[in-house]
Amino acid sequence: MIRPLATLLLACALLAVPLAASGPVRADDTGPVLAYRAQVMKALGSHITALFAVLDGEVAYDAHLAGHAAAMAALAEMIPDVFPEGSLGGESRAKPEIWQQWDKFTAAADTLAAAAGRLEGAARAGDAAAIGAEAGAVGDACGGCHKPFRVKKN
């Protein structure tokens, strides 16, 4: 039997394939891309929020930590794909610097994916000290991308 989280991750991965293969986005075709990207980023944010609720003792779901970390690692791998060139506008807070500094942007996404992977390993091992340290590294990696590449909310 496939676990629900594994099914979700597989579905997300399969949905990312056509987007990655589609090439540049036409200016009149950004709506679906922006909506999809927003969902990927919201999912990432939801998982880190849930993970910190457990770490902060707000809820007692320690067994869920590895699942949240695995989901974050999978979502982080998708980040470059959900930012195809030309996907600006609408409600997006993406800055043009993403595409002007693509190597720096993808390096930031790679840093997040690596930190989430380490967090997953620590959570699966039940290493509380490492979980805390790696959760902090994931948060730092998120900020490391948001600061240069995302417009601040007003």
Backbone bond lengths (Angstrom), bond angles and torsions (degrees), N, CA, C in turn:
res aa  C-N    CA-C-N  psi(-1)  N-CA   C-N-CA  omega(-1)  CA-C   N-CA-C  phi
1 M - - - 1.441 - - 1.526 108.58 -
2 I 1.316 117.20 132.38 1.460 121.82 179.08 1.525 108.43 -84.82
3 R 1.288 115.38 131.65 1.455 120.61 179.77 1.529 109.31 -69.45
4 P 1.338 117.44 150.16 1.466 120.67 179.48 1.523 113.48 -55.65
5 L 1.328 118.82 -40.20 1.462 120.67 -179.68 1.522 110.75 -64.76
6 A 1.326 116.72 -41.74 1.465 120.00 178.78 1.519 110.21 -63.08
7 T 1.314 117.44 -38.84 1.466 121.27 177.97 1.520 110.29 -64.02
8 L 1.333 116.68 -43.87 1.461 120.78 178.67 1.520 110.75 -61.46
9 L 1.314 116.76 -45.87 1.468 120.17 -179.15 1.522 111.65 -63.76
10 L 1.324 116.63 -40.36 1.454 120.00 177.76 1.524 110.47 -64.00
11 A 1.323 117.15 -42.43 1.465 120.55 179.17 1.520 110.86 -62.54
12 C 1.334 117.06 -42.83 1.462 120.63 178.05 1.521 111.34 -62.15
13 A 1.316 116.25 -43.07 1.460 119.98 179.64 1.521 111.15 -63.61
14 L 1.320 116.98 -42.32 1.462 120.33 179.95 1.518 111.80 -67.12
15 L 1.315 117.24 -34.58 1.458 120.50 177.84 1.520 111.61 -69.77
16 A 1.316 117.44 -29.27 1.462 120.80 -178.59 1.523 112.41 -74.12
17 V 1.319 118.39 -25.85 1.463 121.71 -176.04 1.527 112.28 -60.49
18 P 1.345 120.57 -51.75 1.462 118.42 -179.98 1.518 112.65 -62.60
19 L 1.321 118.08 -35.20 1.448 121.26 179.02 1.516 110.77 -65.01
20 A 1.314 117.11 -44.01 1.457 120.79 -179.53 1.523 111.23 -65.13
21 A 1.312 116.91 -33.53 1.455 121.09 -177.28 1.517 112.84 -84.74
22 S 1.325 117.56 -6.95 1.458 119.81 -171.84 1.516 114.18 -79.35
23 G 1.338 119.25 -16.16 1.444 121.38 179.33 1.515 111.60 77.95
24 P 1.345 117.56 -161.42 1.458 121.38 -177.95 1.524 111.61 -59.68
25 V 1.313 114.67 146.97 1.455 121.29 -179.48 1.514 108.85 -94.68
26 R 1.318 116.36 134.63 1.459 120.29 175.65 1.521 108.65 -72.75
27 A 1.334 116.42 148.58 1.461 121.40 -177.93 1.527 112.04 -56.91
28 D 1.321 118.17 -33.39 1.465 120.98 -178.32 1.528 112.09 -86.86
29 D 1.328 118.17 3.82 1.458 122.07 -173.96 1.524 111.58 -121.34
30 T 1.333 118.18 18.81 1.458 120.13 -174.97 1.523 113.60 -82.45
31 G 1.313 119.17 -21.24 1.462 121.77 -175.54 1.513 114.07 -50.75
32 P 1.334 118.86 -55.40 1.470 119.24 179.57 1.526 113.04 -63.08
33 V 1.312 117.43 -36.31 1.466 120.99 179.44 1.523 109.81 -65.87
34 L 1.333 116.45 -44.90 1.462 120.07 -179.80 1.527 110.79 -64.29
35 A 1.314 117.43 -40.54 1.462 121.06 179.30 1.535 110.44 -65.04
36 Y 1.323 116.42 -43.53 1.463 120.32 179.10 1.528 110.15 -63.32
37 R 1.341 116.18 -47.23 1.458 120.77 179.90 1.529 110.18 -59.00
38 A 1.321 117.19 -42.83 1.460 120.42 179.41 1.525 110.71 -59.02
39 Q 1.334 117.11 -40.02 1.461 119.94 179.34 1.528 111.71 -68.00
40 V 1.312 117.43 -39.79 1.470 120.56 177.98 1.529 109.71 -62.35
41 M 1.331 116.56 -45.97 1.456 120.17 -178.60 1.526 111.33 -68.66
42 K 1.342 117.32 -38.31 1.473 120.00 176.43 1.525 110.54 -63.82
43 A 1.320 116.81 -40.03 1.464 119.99 178.42 1.521 110.35 -61.88
44 L 1.313 116.46 -43.73 1.462 120.77 177.86 1.527 110.01 -59.83
45 G 1.317 116.47 -47.00 1.460 120.90 178.62 1.517 112.53 -62.66
46 S 1.324 116.87 -38.39 1.461 120.32 178.95 1.525 111.64 -65.35
47 H 1.326 115.97 -40.28 1.464 119.00 179.29 1.525 112.07 -66.93
48 I 1.319 117.54 -40.78 1.464 117.83 -179.76 1.525 110.36 -70.85
49 T 1.333 117.20 -34.52 1.461 120.17 176.97 1.521 110.60 -64.63
50 A 1.327 116.94 -44.30 1.467 121.04 178.27 1.527 110.81 -63.77
51 L 1.325 116.31 -42.45 1.465 120.55 179.75 1.523 110.59 -60.04
52 F 1.327 117.42 -45.17 1.460 119.90 179.90 1.526 111.84 -69.64
53 A 1.335 118.51 -27.89 1.466 120.22 174.34 1.525 109.99 -62.11
54 V 1.320 116.49 -38.08 1.466 120.76 177.15 1.528 109.60 -70.53
55 L 1.329 116.95 -49.36 1.466 120.58 -177.58 1.524 112.38 -61.62
56 D 1.324 116.82 -34.52 1.462 120.92 -179.31 1.528 112.42 -82.37
57 G 1.333 117.39 -0.18 1.449 121.38 177.62 1.520 114.77 78.45
58 E 1.331 117.34 13.77 1.465 120.34 178.49 1.519 111.34 -70.60
59 V 1.321 116.63 -31.59 1.462 123.33 177.09 1.528 107.97 -138.45
60 A 1.315 115.93 155.72 1.467 120.56 -176.27 1.532 110.67 -107.57
61 Y 1.328 115.93 67.84 1.456 121.09 179.15 1.523 110.42 -122.12
62 D 1.316 116.15 51.95 1.467 120.26 -178.20 1.529 112.50 -56.06
63 A 1.308 117.07 -32.22 1.467 120.80 -179.69 1.526 112.07 -66.57
64 H 1.317 117.77 -13.83 1.470 121.30 -179.72 1.528 113.05 -89.17
65 L 1.315 117.66 -11.09 1.464 120.41 -175.28 1.526 112.53 -56.63
66 A 1.316 117.61 -45.99 1.473 120.37 -178.40 1.520 110.98 -64.10
67 G 1.314 117.75 -37.57 1.465 120.80 177.98 1.514 111.98 -64.08
68 H 1.330 116.60 -43.82 1.467 119.58 177.72 1.529 110.56 -64.17
69 A 1.319 116.33 -42.15 1.466 120.16 179.62 1.529 111.04 -64.10
70 A 1.327 116.93 -41.07 1.473 120.33 178.70 1.517 110.68 -63.95
71 A 1.316 116.51 -41.36 1.468 119.86 178.92 1.529 110.37 -63.93
72 M 1.330 116.65 -41.85 1.467 119.31 178.98 1.527 111.08 -63.77
73 A 1.324 116.87 -40.10 1.468 119.88 179.12 1.529 110.24 -63.04
74 A 1.324 117.14 -42.66 1.462 120.56 179.64 1.532 111.11 -66.55
75 L 1.314 116.96 -42.71 1.463 120.61 179.85 1.521 111.09 -66.70
76 A 1.324 117.61 -38.65 1.465 120.58 179.03 1.525 111.15 -61.23
77 E 1.324 116.74 -35.68 1.469 120.67 177.76 1.535 111.32 -63.15
78 M 1.309 117.31 -26.12 1.469 122.21 -177.62 1.527 113.17 -82.28
79 I 1.303 117.40 -17.17 1.466 120.08 -170.69 1.526 113.64 -53.21
80 P 1.321 121.06 -52.02 1.468 117.37 179.94 1.541 113.17 -57.98
81 D 1.324 116.85 -35.57 1.467 120.30 -178.79 1.525 112.66 -66.15
82 V 1.333 117.54 -31.29 1.460 119.25 -176.08 1.526 112.74 -88.98
83 F 1.322 115.68 10.26 1.455 121.74 174.73 1.529 110.22 -122.58
84 P 1.344 117.54 57.17 1.467 117.78 178.63 1.527 110.12 -65.93
85 E 1.306 115.14 150.31 1.458 120.60 -178.54 1.521 110.24 -54.30
86 G 1.333 115.19 134.08 1.457 120.76 177.84 1.518 114.16 91.35
87 S 1.327 118.03 3.43 1.468 119.49 -175.88 1.526 111.16 -93.04
88 L 1.318 114.99 64.34 1.460 122.90 176.38 1.519 108.82 -110.68
89 G 1.315 115.52 169.49 1.456 120.28 173.69 1.512 113.10 106.49
90 G 1.318 114.47 -173.91 1.446 120.58 178.85 1.516 111.50 56.62
91 E 1.315 115.95 -139.00 1.459 122.84 179.98 1.527 112.18 -84.07
92 S 1.313 117.18 -1.06 1.465 120.73 -176.08 1.520 110.84 -62.22
93 R 1.324 114.36 139.93 1.460 120.91 175.73 1.526 110.95 -105.28
94 A 1.324 116.26 13.18 1.461 121.00 179.19 1.531 109.93 -68.06
95 K 1.320 115.48 137.63 1.463 121.37 176.62 1.531 109.34 -92.45
96 P 1.325 117.39 151.68 1.466 120.26 175.41 1.529 112.79 -59.82
97 E 1.325 117.16 -20.47 1.458 121.32 179.92 1.532 112.26 -59.60
98 I 1.338 116.60 -21.89 1.467 119.62 177.67 1.520 109.76 -55.30
99 W 1.314 116.39 -48.24 1.471 120.80 -175.57 1.520 111.63 -85.75
100 Q 1.337 116.97 -24.28 1.463 120.56 176.01 1.528 111.23 -74.08
101 Q 1.327 116.49 -27.07 1.469 122.26 -179.28 1.531 109.27 -126.57
102 W 1.318 115.41 49.44 1.458 121.28 -172.99 1.529 112.77 -54.09
103 D 1.329 118.01 -42.39 1.467 120.33 -179.36 1.523 111.42 -62.21
104 K 1.313 116.95 -40.35 1.468 121.04 178.21 1.534 109.65 -67.40
105 F 1.325 117.18 -40.27 1.467 121.36 179.53 1.528 110.98 -63.61
106 T 1.335 116.90 -47.87 1.468 118.89 -179.25 1.529 111.31 -68.32
107 A 1.319 117.32 -30.79 1.460 119.78 175.60 1.537 109.85 -65.15
108 A 1.324 116.81 -39.11 1.466 120.49 177.73 1.530 110.28 -64.98
109 A 1.332 117.49 -40.65 1.469 120.77 176.69 1.520 110.62 -64.49
110 D 1.324 117.03 -39.81 1.468 121.08 177.50 1.526 111.29 -63.56
111 T 1.327 116.59 -37.94 1.460 120.83 177.93 1.527 110.11 -62.80
112 L 1.317 116.26 -42.80 1.463 120.63 177.36 1.522 110.97 -62.98
113 A 1.322 117.19 -46.75 1.469 120.86 -179.27 1.527 110.78 -60.87
114 A 1.327 117.16 -41.38 1.467 120.56 179.55 1.528 110.82 -65.74
115 A 1.323 116.75 -43.69 1.468 120.15 179.39 1.527 110.46 -64.02
116 A 1.314 117.47 -42.42 1.468 120.48 178.65 1.529 110.71 -65.13
117 G 1.313 117.31 -36.77 1.459 120.66 176.36 1.523 111.92 -63.94
118 R 1.336 116.13 -42.42 1.467 119.69 176.89 1.523 110.61 -65.62
119 L 1.317 116.48 -38.06 1.464 120.90 177.37 1.525 110.27 -62.67
120 E 1.312 116.18 -42.88 1.470 119.64 177.78 1.530 110.68 -59.84
121 G 1.322 116.78 -45.42 1.461 120.46 179.32 1.523 111.73 -60.82
122 A 1.324 116.21 -43.75 1.459 120.09 179.24 1.524 111.03 -64.55
123 A 1.332 116.57 -40.20 1.468 120.46 179.98 1.522 110.99 -66.74
124 R 1.324 117.03 -41.14 1.468 120.23 178.46 1.531 110.88 -65.08
125 A 1.331 116.91 -33.13 1.472 121.31 179.36 1.526 112.07 -81.30
126 G 1.346 116.89 -14.24 1.456 120.46 -179.16 1.518 113.36 73.24
127 D 1.324 116.63 24.92 1.461 122.23 -178.10 1.536 109.04 -86.89
128 A 1.330 116.29 96.37 1.462 121.27 -173.50 1.526 112.96 -58.50
129 A 1.317 117.81 -43.10 1.463 120.69 -179.08 1.524 110.88 -63.72
130 A 1.330 116.27 -44.05 1.468 119.99 179.57 1.531 111.00 -68.28
131 I 1.323 117.00 -36.11 1.472 119.81 178.27 1.524 109.55 -59.27
132 G 1.324 116.54 -47.78 1.464 120.33 179.44 1.514 112.44 -61.16
133 A 1.327 116.24 -44.57 1.467 120.34 -179.21 1.525 111.17 -64.86
134 E 1.322 116.30 -44.91 1.472 119.35 -177.90 1.520 111.81 -72.23
135 A 1.330 118.00 -32.09 1.464 119.84 175.13 1.525 109.40 -62.38
136 G 1.334 116.42 -39.96 1.459 120.17 175.52 1.517 112.10 -63.37
137 A 1.334 116.10 -38.97 1.463 120.21 178.26 1.525 111.35 -65.43
138 V 1.330 117.04 -37.03 1.467 120.52 176.35 1.525 109.51 -63.56
139 G 1.323 116.99 -45.95 1.460 120.22 178.00 1.521 112.02 -60.09
140 D 1.330 116.37 -43.21 1.467 120.22 177.38 1.522 111.47 -62.13
141 A 1.331 116.68 -39.30 1.465 120.66 179.82 1.529 110.77 -65.86
142 C 1.317 116.87 -38.58 1.471 119.49 176.47 1.532 109.61 -60.22
143 G 1.328 116.02 -49.26 1.456 120.46 179.14 1.525 112.82 -63.23
144 G 1.323 116.08 -32.88 1.457 120.38 179.02 1.513 113.24 -64.59
145 C 1.304 116.64 -21.28 1.469 121.12 176.55 1.528 110.41 -97.85
146 H 1.312 116.93 -40.42 1.459 120.15 -177.43 1.521 111.98 -62.39
147 K 1.316 116.89 -42.35 1.466 119.60 -175.50 1.534 112.56 -60.01
148 P 1.313 119.91 -50.05 1.463 118.67 -178.56 1.533 115.09 -84.32
149 F 1.328 117.80 -21.03 1.468 119.58 -167.96 1.523 115.39 -120.35
150 R 1.315 119.16 2.62 1.458 120.85 -178.67 1.522 109.79 -130.00
151 V 1.321 115.50 133.66 1.462 121.71 177.35 1.527 108.15 -69.36
152 K 1.326 116.36 134.27 1.465 120.53 178.31 1.529 109.85 -67.42
153 K 1.338 114.17 147.40 1.465 119.50 173.09 1.512 108.94 -70.11
154 N 1.313 115.19 146.00 1.482 118.88 177.62 1.493 111.63 -76.61
